[in-house]
């Protein structure tokens, strides 16, 4: 009887020729770990549970807050103050009793990540900070576990698949974390409530495709969606074959071309138009102090790369020289040379 009820529940997707009973059984046998039960985690968990994923792990140590409710629609007003992970698990089990959940009501860090990730077929990162993203990526790379990535801010979101079928990892897109004072987040800048649903559904869709071997995944691709302008773009992510992960952390061994500030001043003095400056800090930081040039925040660079001149030398700068290296790593795969990161960043430059 239970088996018949399950087949009826999933009948509309089982009838798809590309999916079939075989696809449904792959979902039933899958173990997927979701990092974060917030804006992205809610739609991811809801759709994966409804689709019949057999085992869902939920990592979150936060509480439901009233400010969450405009976008985290898994929760209700009566849930305010409750722990997110066990509350989400209870709701998912009510949504689909054939799905098993496991709650990790802890803060993910380097001391517990590997133990938690063990045994899962796929990890989905719905976190909202760079420290967790790099930790999740590095742990997945070490364990050989595919990773679904997503991020949201204001009206825009990104989705990709990392560490899948020998494809790129997150550090191939962003080699190093940016400084904390340069990192925008939804708490400071905001996010439209519908956006986590859009991006979360794309992430859940990629997870189903990876588990079931369907279609073409976003491995090696970055999907960018602007919900305000109704535009989508897909950018290639070249794999950095020299990216290595150690037992403690991951680091990029590839050389990033740099230029120090004195060299820049010398070249600018001889020819003021020889070098174009690209400042990849946020607009507010750029407006408070800059060396001139073009301001394109790092997060916007993939969609605005066409604004950059291809016949000029480019000096990329940020506050400390970390985000500029990430930008140069990305741009070198497009322009092949004549691009440098300002060594030490604007903070260390002296007139």
Buried (B, 14 or more C-beta within 10 A) or exposed (E): EEEEEBEEBBEEBBEEEEBBEEBBBBBBEBBBBBBBBBBBBBBBBBBBBBBBBBBBBBBBEBEBBEEBBEBBBBBEEEBBEBBBBBBBBBBBBEEBEBBBBBBBBEEBEEEBBEEBBEEBBBBBBBBBEBBBBBBBBBBBBBBEBBBBBBBBBBBBBBBBBBBBEEBBBBBBBBBBBBBEEBBBEBEEEEBBEEBBBBBBBBBBBBBBBBBBEBEEBBBBBBBBBBBEEEEEEEBEBBBBEEBEBEEEEBEBEEEBEBBBBEBBBEBBEEEEEEBBBBBBBBEEBBEEEBBEBBBBBBBBBBBEBEEBEEEBBBBBBBBBBBBBBBBBBBBBEBBEEBBBBBBBBBEEBEE
